[in-house]
Amino acid sequence: MQTILGAGGNIGGQLALELSKFTSEIRLVSRNPLKVNFNDQIFQANLTVKDELFSAVKGSEIVYVTIAFEYKADIWEKLWVPFARNVVDACKEYGSKLVFFDNIYMYDKNELSNLTESSKENPCSRKGRVRKQVADIITSAYSSGEIKGLIARAPDFLSPKNSILIETVYNNFLNGKKAIWLGDANKLHSFIYYIDAAKATAILGNSDFAYNQIWHLPANQSKMKVSEWIELFANEMGTENKYTTFAPYLFPILGLFIPPVREIKELSYQLDRDYYFNSEKFCRAFNYQPVHPSIAVKEIVELLKKGN
């Protein structure tokens, strides 16, 4: 049994599809899980409750954590660390391997121009400090031999939902407006195609040698500026390539009108400098070629058109 804790969202559903290439026994766990594959086992649970989490993990060979708590620092500080401890304890109790889907918030902001698995961890935000605490719990558990686990990290998403490129670029172009970027559009910025992220997570979980280490999931290694990403969307949507940028010091004002910006404010350092996510380790180890950005944008636009 391979179990996904947090089976909705950007990654959970796509991961279930990818895992079907490795097993027919997949358990999807969330508050309101929905089948992705015909044989999926549905398991309803509130994963912030220890007993329910333990019940969800019981009988699992591999546990994938793709849960996403509400994107607010105070909620992260309340929920993430107890959840991580409970997941580790449950995997230890039932002998389950752990694959933890992570982000880059714990890295030192001065490492952003070339992030690798060995980049210095020194978070400068509340959310980043939470993610470091969580990562430390997991790495400590697998380093001490309590569990067998790995951490799979991803940069910002290129996906149909919960993606800044969709919220500020695609949606604006769709409504005949200029695209918006909250930062310097002339800086490099890595995005990972959600299908690459899910596929690679499934590969890692089913590769025994991948455990007890950190992996960067395969973002395309093209060093692209934000302006080039915006241009890809404009070309694919057949619209004029126009955009407006906002400097980080304007975020408090924008947050009055765009609530999500309030939570992005503390991470504005990711938007004012080059942000390059190096995933050479994974690509070399698995001879993997990520989807080219132009193809990824084309597929996303086509998918969103079908949904409208």
Rosetta blueprint (number, residue, H / E / L):
1 M L
2 Q E
3 T E
4 I E
5 L E
6 G L
7 A L
8 G L
9 G H
10 N H
11 I H
12 G H
13 G H
14 Q H
15 L H
16 A H
17 L H
18 E H
19 L H
20 S L
21 K L
22 F L
23 T L
24 S L
25 E L
26 I E
27 R E
28 L E
29 V E
30 S E
31 R L
32 N L
33 P L
34 L L
35 K L
36 V L
37 N L
38 F L
39 N L
40 D L
41 Q E
42 I E
43 F E
44 Q E
45 A L
46 N L
47 L L
48 T L
49 V L
50 K H
51 D H
52 E H
53 L H
54 F H
55 S H
56 A H
57 V H
58 K L
59 G L
60 S L
61 E L
62 I E
63 V E
64 Y E
65 V E
66 T L
67 I L
68 A L
69 F L
70 E L
71 Y L
72 K L
73 A H
74 D H
75 I H
76 W H
77 E H
78 K H
79 L H
80 W H
81 V H
82 P H
83 F H
84 A H
85 R H
86 N H
87 V H
88 V H
89 D H
90 A H
91 C H
92 K H
93 E H
94 Y H
95 G L
96 S L
97 K E
98 L E
99 V E
100 F E
101 F E
102 D E
103 N L
104 I L
105 Y L
106 M L
107 Y E
108 D L
109 K H
110 N H
111 E H
112 L H
113 S H
114 N H
115 L E
116 T L
117 E L
118 S L
119 S L
120 K L
121 E E
122 N L
123 P L
124 C L
125 S L
126 R H
127 K H
128 G H
129 R H
130 V H
131 R H
132 K H
133 Q H
134 V H
135 A H
136 D H
137 I H
138 I H
139 T H
140 S H
141 A H
142 Y H
143 S H
144 S L
145 G L
146 E L
147 I L
148 K L
149 G E
150 L E
151 I E
152 A E
153 R E
154 A L
155 P L
156 D E
157 F E
158 L E
159 S L
160 P L
161 K L
162 N L
163 S L
164 I H
165 L H
166 I H
167 E H
168 T H
169 V H
170 Y H
171 N H
172 N H
173 F H
174 L H
175 N L
176 G L
177 K L
178 K L
179 A E
180 I E
181 W E
182 L L
183 G L
184 D L
185 A L
186 N L
187 K L
188 L E
189 H E
190 S L
191 F E
192 I E
193 Y E
194 Y H
195 I H
196 D H
197 A H
198 A H
199 K H
200 A H
201 T H
202 A H
203 I H
204 L H
205 G H
206 N L
207 S L
208 D H
209 F H
210 A H
211 Y L
212 N L
213 Q L
214 I E
215 W E
216 H E
217 L L
218 P L
219 A L
220 N L
221 Q L
222 S L
223 K L
224 M L
225 K E
226 V H
227 S H
228 E H
229 W H
230 I H
231 E H
232 L H
233 F H
234 A H
235 N H
236 E H
237 M H
238 G L
239 T L
240 E L
241 N L
242 K L
243 Y E
244 T E
245 T E
246 F L
247 A L
248 P H
249 Y H
250 L H
251 F H
252 P H
253 I H
254 L H
255 G H
256 L H
257 F H
258 I L
259 P H
260 P H
261 V H
262 R H
263 E H
264 I H
265 K H
266 E H
267 L H
268 S H
269 Y H
270 Q H
271 L L
272 D L
273 R L
274 D L
275 Y E
276 Y L
277 F E
278 N L
279 S L
280 E H
281 K H
282 F H
283 C H
284 R H
285 A H
286 F H
287 N L
288 Y L
289 Q L
290 P L
291 V L
292 H L
293 P H
294 S H
295 I H
296 A H
297 V H
298 K H
299 E H
300 I H
301 V H
302 E H
303 L H
304 L H
305 K H
306 K H
307 G H
308 N L
